[in-house]
Amino acid sequence: MQSVATFGVRFKTFCIENRVLACILATFLLSAAFILVPDIDLAVTRQFYVPGVGFPLAQNGTLQDLRMAGSNIPVTVAVVVIVALALKLLHPCRPCLLPPRFSLYFTTLYLLGPVLLVNGVFKTFWGRPRPVKVEEFGGSVPFIDAWSFGQSFAHRSFVSGEAATIACLLPLALFVPRPWRWRVVAMLATVIAMVSLNRVAFGAHFLSDVTIAIAMVLTLAVVLRQIFYVSHADLFSDERLESELSRFGLAVQAKLRGDLDAVAGAIRDRLTVLTRGVRRLGV
């Protein structure tokens, strides 16, 4: 019993001191489980499938509203942080609406995670068919397990874009006061789980699609936090970013003013030439 407790303490210490490696290892082990036992995906999906009917929960209005909320909330957060950076560039002499490091961190997470990694890479090269398309659930194509390259490029199931997007909300818990942190983690994790399982219930994704997507995004979130707040904290400090954004915004405005002045000058020259030509024709 003591050896088990000692191992638990050491494992916890390892995870805390090596967060990035621990997340990569967790993603690897999760993937290995679905590859070695692909029936996990089929067994879970089968709980929501009715032979001859399909996936009836896909027609449930409440669950459809949940899916809509699960799509809109993270997109709203992404828009807010991006707009905060954009407004700083448009008004470089004013302070950022949000801490610039916070805004840059989440903007980078959204762009590298759901946009580039999921939709740019996995949705391009992995053609895993969705549950509703496989033979076991009334479809016409064979089941393909996680991480396998498939031929059904019209229905890309691996990995889940919606699960990856909603998972971007979990790092928000790191920015709340510490006494509230675990409560916020539990609340956000519950929302992420509900939205992700909703996709499984609809027959749109397998369990591996959503869980691996979440694991990859959270790994990316830990890597970015390590860069922004630990290893390169000075480079990405709020004070430095505020200054750099102001400088960049002023430079862009100066460039735009110069370009507009050049365009206005060219237009004036053209009008002058045109006016002279009209006068000569009048003579």
C-alpha positions in Angstrom: 0.0 0.0 0.0 2.8 2.4 0.9 4.6 1.7 -2.4 1.4 2.5 -4.3 1.1 5.8 -2.4 4.7 6.6 -3.1 4.2 5.9 -6.8 1.2 8.2 -6.8 3.1 11.0 -5.2 6.0 10.6 -7.7 3.6 10.4 -10.6 1.8 13.6 -9.5 5.2 15.4 -9.1 6.2 14.2 -12.6 3.0 15.5 -14.1 3.4 18.9 -12.4 7.0 19.3 -13.3 6.6 17.9 -16.9 3.2 19.1 -17.9 3.9 19.1 -21.7 5.4 15.6 -21.6 2.5 14.4 -19.4 -0.1 15.7 -21.9 1.7 14.1 -24.9 1.9 10.8 -23.0 -1.8 11.0 -22.1 -2.7 11.7 -25.7 -0.5 8.8 -26.9 -2.0 6.3 -24.3 -5.6 7.5 -25.2 -4.9 6.9 -28.9 -3.3 3.5 -28.2 -6.4 2.4 -26.4 -8.7 3.2 -29.3 -6.2 1.6 -31.8 -5.7 -1.6 -29.8 -9.4 -1.9 -28.9 -11.4 -0.3 -31.8 -14.6 -2.0 -30.5 -14.7 0.8 -27.8 -15.9 3.2 -30.5 -18.5 0.8 -31.9 -19.8 -0.1 -28.4 -20.3 3.5 -27.4 -21.9 4.6 -30.6 -24.2 1.5 -30.5 -25.8 2.9 -27.4 -27.3 5.7 -29.4 -28.2 3.8 -32.5 -31.6 2.3 -33.2 -31.7 -0.2 -36.1 -34.0 0.9 -38.9 -34.2 4.4 -37.4 -30.7 5.6 -37.1 -29.7 8.1 -34.4 -33.0 9.5 -33.0 -31.3 11.9 -30.6 -30.1 13.9 -33.6 -33.7 15.2 -33.9 -34.0 16.2 -30.3 -34.5 20.0 -30.1 -32.8 20.4 -26.7 -29.7 18.6 -27.9 -29.7 20.6 -31.1 -29.8 23.8 -29.0 -26.9 22.4 -26.9 -24.9 21.8 -30.1 -25.6 25.4 -31.3 -24.5 26.8 -27.9 -21.4 24.6 -28.0 -20.5 26.1 -31.3 -21.4 29.7 -30.5 -19.8 30.1 -27.1 -16.2 29.3 -28.0 -16.5 31.2 -31.3 -17.7 34.3 -29.3 -14.7 34.0 -27.0 -12.4 33.8 -30.0 -14.0 36.8 -31.6 -13.7 38.8 -28.4 -10.0 38.2 -28.0 -9.2 38.8 -31.7 -11.3 42.0 -31.7 -9.4 43.2 -28.5 -6.1 42.9 -30.4 -7.6 44.5 -33.6 -8.9 47.5 -31.6 -5.5 48.0 -30.1 -4.0 48.2 -33.6 -6.7 50.6 -34.7 -6.2 52.8 -31.6 -2.5 52.2 -30.7 -2.4 55.0 -28.1 -5.2 53.4 -26.0 -4.6 50.5 -23.6 -5.8 47.0 -24.6 -9.4 46.0 -23.7 -8.0 42.7 -22.4 -4.5 41.8 -21.2 -2.5 41.5 -24.5 -0.8 38.3 -23.4 -4.2 36.7 -22.6 -5.6 37.8 -26.0 -2.5 36.6 -27.9 -2.5 33.3 -26.1 -6.1 32.4 -26.9 -5.9 33.8 -30.4 -2.8 31.5 -31.0 -4.6 28.6 -29.4 -7.6 28.9 -31.7 -5.6 29.4 -34.8 -3.2 26.6 -34.2 -5.7 24.2 -32.7 -9.2 24.1 -34.3 -8.2 26.0 -37.5 -4.8 24.7 -38.5 -4.3 21.3 -36.7 -7.9 20.0 -36.9 -9.4 21.5 -40.0 -6.1 22.2 -41.9 -4.3 18.9 -41.2 -6.6 16.2 -40.0 -9.6 17.1 -42.0 -7.4 17.2 -45.1 -5.5 13.9 -44.7 -7.7 11.7 -42.6 -10.8 10.4 -44.4 -12.4 8.4 -41.6 -16.1 8.0 -42.3 -18.6 9.2 -39.7 -20.7 6.7 -37.7 -23.8 7.4 -39.8 -21.9 6.3 -42.9 -20.5 3.0 -41.7 -22.0 -0.4 -42.3 -22.6 -1.1 -38.6 -25.0 1.8 -38.3 -26.9 1.7 -41.6 -24.3 3.1 -43.9 -22.4 1.7 -46.8 -18.7 2.1 -46.0 -16.6 -0.1 -43.6 -15.6 1.1 -40.2 -12.1 2.6 -39.9 -10.5 2.9 -36.5 -8.8 6.0 -35.1 -5.7 7.4 -36.8 -6.2 5.2 -39.9 -6.2 6.8 -43.3 -9.5 6.1 -45.0 -11.0 6.5 -48.4 -14.2 8.3 -47.4 -13.0 11.8 -48.0 -16.5 13.2 -48.3 -17.3 12.5 -44.6 -14.3 13.4 -42.4 -14.8 12.2 -38.8 -11.3 12.3 -37.4 -10.9 14.4 -35.4 -13.9 16.4 -34.2 -13.7 20.2 -35.0 -16.5 21.1 -32.6 -14.9 19.1 -29.7 -11.5 20.8 -30.4 -13.2 24.3 -30.5 -15.1 23.8 -27.2 -12.0 22.4 -25.6 -10.3 25.8 -26.1 -12.5 27.1 -23.2 -10.9 24.9 -20.5 -7.7 27.0 -20.2 -9.9 29.9 -19.2 -9.8 28.3 -15.7 -6.2 29.1 -15.4 -7.0 32.8 -15.4 -9.5 32.9 -12.6 -8.5 33.4 -8.9 -7.0 30.2 -7.5 -9.8 29.5 -4.9 -12.3 29.3 -7.8 -10.0 27.4 -10.2 -11.1 23.8 -9.6 -14.8 24.8 -9.6 -14.4 26.5 -12.9 -12.5 23.5 -14.3 -15.3 21.2 -13.2 -17.9 23.5 -14.8 -16.0 23.9 -18.1 -15.1 20.2 -18.3 -18.8 19.3 -17.8 -19.8 21.6 -20.7 -17.0 20.2 -22.9 -18.1 16.6 -22.1 -21.8 17.4 -22.8 -21.1 19.1 -26.1 -18.6 16.4 -27.2 -20.9 13.4 -26.3 -23.7 15.2 -28.1 -21.7 14.7 -31.3 -21.4 11.0 -30.5 -25.2 10.8 -29.8 -25.9 12.4 -33.2 -23.8 9.8 -35.0 -21.5 12.5 -36.3 -18.4 11.4 -34.5 -17.0 8.4 -32.7 -15.8 8.7 -29.1 -12.2 8.6 -30.2 -12.8 11.5 -32.5 -13.9 13.8 -29.7 -11.6 12.6 -26.9 -8.4 12.7 -29.1 -9.4 16.1 -30.4 -9.7 17.4 -26.8 -6.5 15.8 -25.8 -4.6 17.4 -28.7 -6.0 20.8 -28.0 -5.3 20.7 -24.3 -1.7 19.5 -25.1 -1.3 22.5 -27.4 -2.8 24.8 -24.7 -0.2 23.5 -22.2 2.7 24.0 -24.7 1.5 27.6 -25.5 1.1 28.4 -21.8 4.6 27.1 -21.1 5.9 29.4 -23.9 3.8 32.5 -23.1 3.9 32.4 -19.3 7.0 30.4 -18.3 9.9 29.9 -20.7 9.4 33.2 -22.6 7.5 35.2 -20.0 9.6 38.3 -20.4 9.2 38.3 -24.2 5.4 38.0 -23.9 4.9 40.2 -20.9 1.8 42.5 -21.0 4.0 45.6 -20.8 6.2 44.5 -23.7 3.2 43.4 -25.8 1.3 46.6 -25.1 4.4 48.6 -26.3 4.9 46.5 -29.4 1.3 46.6 -30.4 1.3 50.4 -30.0 4.4 50.7 -32.1 3.1 48.3 -34.7 -0.3 50.1 -34.8 1.3 53.5 -35.2 3.6 52.1 -38.0 0.6 50.6 -39.8 -1.4 53.9 -39.5 1.6 55.9 -40.8 2.0 53.5 -43.7 -1.7 53.7 -44.5 -1.6 57.5 -44.4 1.4 57.5 -46.7 -0.4 55.2 -49.1 -3.6 57.2 -49.0 -1.6 60.4 -49.6 0.1 58.8 -52.6 -3.2 57.6 -54.0 -4.8 61.0 -53.4 -1.8 62.7 -55.1 -2.1 60.3 -58.1 -5.8 61.0 -58.4 -5.2 64.8 -58.3 -2.5 64.5 -61.0 -4.9 62.5 -63.2 -7.7 65.0 -62.7 -5.3 67.9 -63.5 -4.3 66.2 -66.8 -7.9 65.4 -67.6 -9.0 68.9 -66.9 -6.4 70.3 -69.2 -7.4 67.9 -71.9 -11.0 69.0 -71.6 -10.1 72.7 -71.8 -8.0 72.1 -74.9 -10.9 70.3 -76.5 -13.2 73.2 -75.6 -10.8 75.7 -77.3 
